[in-house]
Amino acid sequence: MKYDLAIVGIGSHGSAALHRAAQEGLKVIGIDRFDPPHTRGSHHGDTRITREAQFEGDHLVKIVQAGNKWRESFEDKNDPLFVKCGCLNIGVKNSDTVRDIAAAASGVAQRCNIEIETLDAATLAKRFPVFQVPDNFDVVFEPNAGYLRPEACIAKNIEMARQYGAKVLVNTEVTDIAEGRITLADGRVIEAEQIIISAGAYIKKFVPATFAQKIKPVRMYVGWFKIKENYEAHKNAPVFCLDYNDYGIYGFPAIDGPDGGMKVGVEIDVFNKPALDLATHTYETTKEEMDEIFAGVLEYLPALSYDYVRSAACIYTVVTDDEFIIDKHPLMKGVWICSACSGHGFKLSFGIGMMLVDLVKTGKSALYTDKFKFSRFN
Ligand SMILES: Cc1cc2nc3c(=O)[nH]c(=O)nc-3n(C[C@H](O)[C@H](O)[C@H](O)COP(=O)(O)OP(=O)(O)OC[C@H]3O[C@@H](n4cnc5c(N)ncnc54)[C@H](O)[C@@H]3O)c2cc1C
């Protein structure tokens, strides 16, 4: 049997596209080498920051907003995929980051009707006492932002897709893709009019070499640090992104009870990090990696202790210009590529799923922009 659409990789973006395609009545199959959600890609770790004020560009705002509306239409209110707790961007006054975020966020906020507030260090300490930042810091707060639960989002997408009649093949690796044909590791062939490749960190394998060199998987890590005191304040904290020296730490409210710790990660110049060897990497973290995060924690979150309850490593897949690649395959008709969207793709996954299905069905989408095309590299 020939499918209308086959999706290679049903993690964050692929599962959203699978769900949307099935809802829109396409005969669709999703294939994954593991059994999503899982811990061997880019989506594990319980939480992903989501915000509408995308200082990376207005073109992303409408994708997030469209995705949010769609999510709300099927979300179970008793088991929400999104938790609203607000998002803080914190950094040195007049630093590029804070200035850019404040300017861009207020511009975006006005244009797209997003509520944001600017706070000073003293107000921050009063409202959110877990943070202790110097007086020369500025803060931009987006009260309607929060976090998504990535594993629950993916599970929901796959469950809904199945309900709408999608076929799902898990623990099945795709080894080759040609126009209208997918070859599986066991030699089986799947035929489909169109194919979306959303293989996350493993996508390079399916992209022509000239473009594959623009894509780099890098290793990232997070720790859940023990809370020494004032658990309630940590539980009620917003998600946050905090400039620390030349890099940033980010984190989430303490959602796992007084002994579950507070999740904090670090984002160090991903463009200069070495490319990850996907054949040999492991998901165990090292003491040096936790030290890197804790340096920032120690400075600004004084009630957290170095004893971490757990830790996790995960993969960012960065594109050299920090933009996403979502486009037709340059050499194969009917094949679409959706890159893993660097370190900030999860919040866009529902909107990207909608956009991909529009593209497959009609060749265009109101959410699409030339910024995502391969031609920008010419
Ligand atoms: C530590 C960390 C923190 C992050 N924080 C945030 C955040 O706060 N907010 C945010 O918006 N984003 C965040 N991100 C980024 C976000 O999680 C990613 O952009 C997103 O998960 C990428 O989705 P994906 O679908 O491309 O990849 P994945 O979700 O990994 O899915 C790819 C799927 O493809 C499958 N696959 C690969 N190769 C094959 C093959 N040959 N055959 C079949 N299947 C295959 C894999 O098994 C996998 O299931 C973070 C990422 C990391 C690592």
The ligand as an SDF file (V2000), in Angstrom:
LIG
                    3D

 53 58  0  0  0  0  0  0  0  0999 V2000
   19.1810   19.9950   27.0300 C   0  0  0  0  0  0  0  0  0  0  0  0
   18.1940   20.5720   26.0690 C   0  0  0  0  0  0  0  0  0  0  0  0
   17.3730   21.6090   26.4810 C   0  0  0  0  0  0  0  0  0  0  0  0
   16.4430   22.1820   25.5950 C   0  0  0  0  0  0  0  0  0  0  0  0
   15.6220   23.1670   26.0450 N   0  0  0  0  0  0  0  0  0  0  0  0
   14.6630   23.6660   25.2350 C   0  0  0  0  0  0  0  0  0  0  0  0
   13.7180   24.5810   25.7480 C   0  0  0  0  0  0  0  0  0  0  0  0
   13.7620   24.9320   26.9310 O   0  0  0  0  0  0  0  0  0  0  0  0
   12.7490   25.0440   24.8990 N   0  0  0  0  0  0  0  0  0  0  0  0
   12.6720   24.6440   23.5870 C   0  0  0  0  0  0  0  0  0  0  0  0
   11.7790   25.1040   22.8670 O   0  0  0  0  0  0  0  0  0  0  0  0
   13.5630   23.7550   23.0840 N   0  0  0  0  0  0  0  0  0  0  0  0
   14.5450   23.2510   23.8740 C   0  0  0  0  0  0  0  0  0  0  0  0
   15.4350   22.3260   23.3970 N   0  0  0  0  0  0  0  0  0  0  0  0
   15.4040   21.9790   21.9620 C   0  0  0  0  0  0  0  0  0  0  0  0
   14.3120   20.9780   21.6000 C   0  0  0  0  0  0  0  0  0  0  0  0
   14.1740   20.0000   22.5910 O   0  0  0  0  0  0  0  0  0  0  0  0
   14.6550   20.4030   20.2290 C   0  0  0  0  0  0  0  0  0  0  0  0
   14.7400   21.4800   19.2910 O   0  0  0  0  0  0  0  0  0  0  0  0
   13.6320   19.4000   19.7490 C   0  0  0  0  0  0  0  0  0  0  0  0
   13.3710   18.4040   20.7200 O   0  0  0  0  0  0  0  0  0  0  0  0
   14.1210   18.7420   18.4670 C   0  0  0  0  0  0  0  0  0  0  0  0
   13.0910   17.9410   17.9710 O   0  0  0  0  0  0  0  0  0  0  0  0
   13.3180   16.8640   16.8280 P   0  0  0  0  0  0  0  0  0  0  0  0
   11.9870   16.3370   16.4640 O   0  0  0  0  0  0  0  0  0  0  0  0
   14.1400   17.4430   15.7350 O   0  0  0  0  0  0  0  0  0  0  0  0
   14.2440   15.7540   17.5090 O   0  0  0  0  0  0  0  0  0  0  0  0
   13.8050   14.5060   18.4340 P   0  0  0  0  0  0  0  0  0  0  0  0
   12.7150   14.8740   19.3530 O   0  0  0  0  0  0  0  0  0  0  0  0
   15.0600   13.9470   19.0160 O   0  0  0  0  0  0  0  0  0  0  0  0
   13.1970   13.4770   17.3820 O   0  0  0  0  0  0  0  0  0  0  0  0
   13.9600   12.8980   16.3570 C   0  0  0  0  0  0  0  0  0  0  0  0
   13.4950   11.4560   16.2180 C   0  0  0  0  0  0  0  0  0  0  0  0
   14.0730   10.8950   15.0420 O   0  0  0  0  0  0  0  0  0  0  0  0
   14.3310    9.5430   15.3050 C   0  0  0  0  0  0  0  0  0  0  0  0
   15.3100    9.0420   14.3220 N   0  0  0  0  0  0  0  0  0  0  0  0
   16.5720    9.4810   14.1270 C   0  0  0  0  0  0  0  0  0  0  0  0
   17.1500    8.8000   13.1130 N   0  0  0  0  0  0  0  0  0  0  0  0
   16.2310    7.9260   12.6720 C   0  0  0  0  0  0  0  0  0  0  0  0
   16.2520    6.9160   11.6480 C   0  0  0  0  0  0  0  0  0  0  0  0
   17.3270    6.7100   10.8700 N   0  0  0  0  0  0  0  0  0  0  0  0
   15.1440    6.1510   11.4740 N   0  0  0  0  0  0  0  0  0  0  0  0
   14.0210    6.3580   12.2320 C   0  0  0  0  0  0  0  0  0  0  0  0
   13.9690    7.2910   13.2070 N   0  0  0  0  0  0  0  0  0  0  0  0
   15.0490    8.0680   13.4230 C   0  0  0  0  0  0  0  0  0  0  0  0
   14.8710    9.5540   16.7330 C   0  0  0  0  0  0  0  0  0  0  0  0
   14.7960    8.2870   17.3580 O   0  0  0  0  0  0  0  0  0  0  0  0
   13.9530   10.5930   17.3790 C   0  0  0  0  0  0  0  0  0  0  0  0
   12.8350    9.9870   18.0260 O   0  0  0  0  0  0  0  0  0  0  0  0
   16.3590   21.7270   24.2490 C   0  0  0  0  0  0  0  0  0  0  0  0
   17.1930   20.6760   23.8350 C   0  0  0  0  0  0  0  0  0  0  0  0
   18.0930   20.1100   24.7260 C   0  0  0  0  0  0  0  0  0  0  0  0
   18.9570   18.9820   24.2400 C   0  0  0  0  0  0  0  0  0  0  0  0
  1  2  1  0
  2  3  1  0
  2 52  2  0
  3  4  2  0
  4  5  1  0
  4 50  1  0
  5  6  2  0
  6  7  1  0
  6 13  1  0
  7  8  2  0
  7  9  1  0
  9 10  1  0
 10 11  2  0
 10 12  1  0
 12 13  2  0
 13 14  1  0
 14 15  1  0
 14 50  1  0
 15 16  1  0
 16 17  1  0
 16 18  1  0
 18 19  1  0
 18 20  1  0
 20 21  1  0
 20 22  1  0
 22 23  1  0
 23 24  1  0
 24 25  2  0
 24 26  1  0
 24 27  1  0
 27 28  1  0
 28 29  2  0
 28 30  1  0
 28 31  1  0
 31 32  1  0
 32 33  1  0
 33 34  1  0
 33 48  1  0
 34 35  1  0
 35 36  1  0
 35 46  1  0
 36 37  1  0
 36 45  1  0
 37 38  2  0
 38 39  1  0
 39 40  1  0
 39 45  2  0
 40 41  1  0
 40 42  2  0
 42 43  1  0
 43 44  2  0
 44 45  1  0
 46 47  1  0
 46 48  1  0
 48 49  1  0
 50 51  2  0
 51 52  1  0
 52 53  1  0
M  END
$$$$
